Amino acid sequence: MAPTLPVIEEITESKAKPQRNWRVILYNDNVHKADDVVLWLQKATGCSLQCAEMVMLTAHNTGRAVCFEGEKEDCQKVARYLRGQGLQVEVDDF
């Protein structure tokens, strides 16, 4: 009797591909105070004061900045909160 070989699980396309990444893009805002935008970024994303200030300044100087990256659902939550504060944001995959 010949020895049986172990079954090797076939790698399918879905297992080989990494999960899609998503991001929240914050657009420049000339209506709200910079300090308010920084606070809202901290609350929405959990980032540090320094990080939130950098995102706010980048959006102010270049017109937009990535303020959060993660799973689609998490990005949608962040975007929903920031939109609720009156900020313009977009959820994008890359």
Contacts in CASP RR format, 6 or more apart in sequence:
PFRMAT RR
TARGET T0000
AUTHOR 0000-0000-0000
METHOD contacts of the structure
MODEL  1
MAPTLPVIEEITESKAKPQRNWRVILYNDNVHKADDVVLWLQKATGCSLQ
CAEMVMLTAHNTGRAVCFEGEKEDCQKVARYLRGQGLQVEVDDF
19 71 0 8 1.000
20 72 0 8 1.000
20 93 0 8 1.000
21 69 0 8 1.000
21 70 0 8 1.000
21 93 0 8 1.000
21 94 0 8 1.000
22 69 0 8 1.000
22 70 0 8 1.000
22 71 0 8 1.000
22 72 0 8 1.000
22 74 0 8 1.000
22 75 0 8 1.000
22 91 0 8 1.000
22 92 0 8 1.000
22 93 0 8 1.000
22 94 0 8 1.000
23 66 0 8 1.000
23 68 0 8 1.000
23 69 0 8 1.000
23 70 0 8 1.000
23 75 0 8 1.000
23 91 0 8 1.000
23 92 0 8 1.000
23 93 0 8 1.000
23 94 0 8 1.000
24 66 0 8 1.000
24 67 0 8 1.000
24 68 0 8 1.000
24 69 0 8 1.000
24 75 0 8 1.000
24 78 0 8 1.000
24 79 0 8 1.000
24 82 0 8 1.000
24 89 0 8 1.000
24 90 0 8 1.000
24 91 0 8 1.000
24 92 0 8 1.000
25 64 0 8 1.000
25 65 0 8 1.000
25 66 0 8 1.000
25 67 0 8 1.000
25 89 0 8 1.000
25 90 0 8 1.000
25 91 0 8 1.000
25 92 0 8 1.000
26 41 0 8 1.000
26 55 0 8 1.000
26 56 0 8 1.000
26 59 0 8 1.000
26 64 0 8 1.000
26 65 0 8 1.000
26 66 0 8 1.000
26 67 0 8 1.000
26 82 0 8 1.000
26 87 0 8 1.000
26 88 0 8 1.000
26 89 0 8 1.000
27 59 0 8 1.000
27 63 0 8 1.000
27 64 0 8 1.000
27 87 0 8 1.000
27 88 0 8 1.000
27 89 0 8 1.000
27 90 0 8 1.000
28 59 0 8 1.000
28 60 0 8 1.000
28 62 0 8 1.000
28 63 0 8 1.000
28 64 0 8 1.000
29 37 0 8 1.000
29 59 0 8 1.000
29 60 0 8 1.000
29 86 0 8 1.000
29 87 0 8 1.000
29 88 0 8 1.000
31 86 0 8 1.000
32 85 0 8 1.000
32 86 0 8 1.000
32 87 0 8 1.000
34 56 0 8 1.000
34 60 0 8 1.000
36 85 0 8 1.000
37 52 0 8 1.000
37 56 0 8 1.000
37 87 0 8 1.000
38 49 0 8 1.000
38 52 0 8 1.000
38 53 0 8 1.000
38 56 0 8 1.000
39 52 0 8 1.000
40 81 0 8 1.000
40 82 0 8 1.000
40 85 0 8 1.000
40 87 0 8 1.000
41 47 0 8 1.000
41 51 0 8 1.000
41 52 0 8 1.000
41 55 0 8 1.000
41 56 0 8 1.000
41 67 0 8 1.000
41 82 0 8 1.000
42 48 0 8 1.000
42 49 0 8 1.000
42 52 0 8 1.000
43 81 0 8 1.000
44 67 0 8 1.000
44 68 0 8 1.000
44 78 0 8 1.000
44 81 0 8 1.000
44 82 0 8 1.000
45 52 0 8 1.000
45 67 0 8 1.000
45 68 0 8 1.000
45 78 0 8 1.000
47 55 0 8 1.000
47 67 0 8 1.000
47 68 0 8 1.000
55 65 0 8 1.000
55 66 0 8 1.000
55 67 0 8 1.000
56 65 0 8 1.000
58 64 0 8 1.000
58 65 0 8 1.000
59 65 0 8 1.000
59 67 0 8 1.000
67 78 0 8 1.000
67 82 0 8 1.000
67 89 0 8 1.000
68 74 0 8 1.000
68 75 0 8 1.000
68 78 0 8 1.000
69 75 0 8 1.000
72 91 0 8 1.000
72 93 0 8 1.000
75 91 0 8 1.000
76 91 0 8 1.000
78 89 0 8 1.000
79 89 0 8 1.000
79 90 0 8 1.000
79 91 0 8 1.000
82 89 0 8 1.000
83 89 0 8 1.000
END
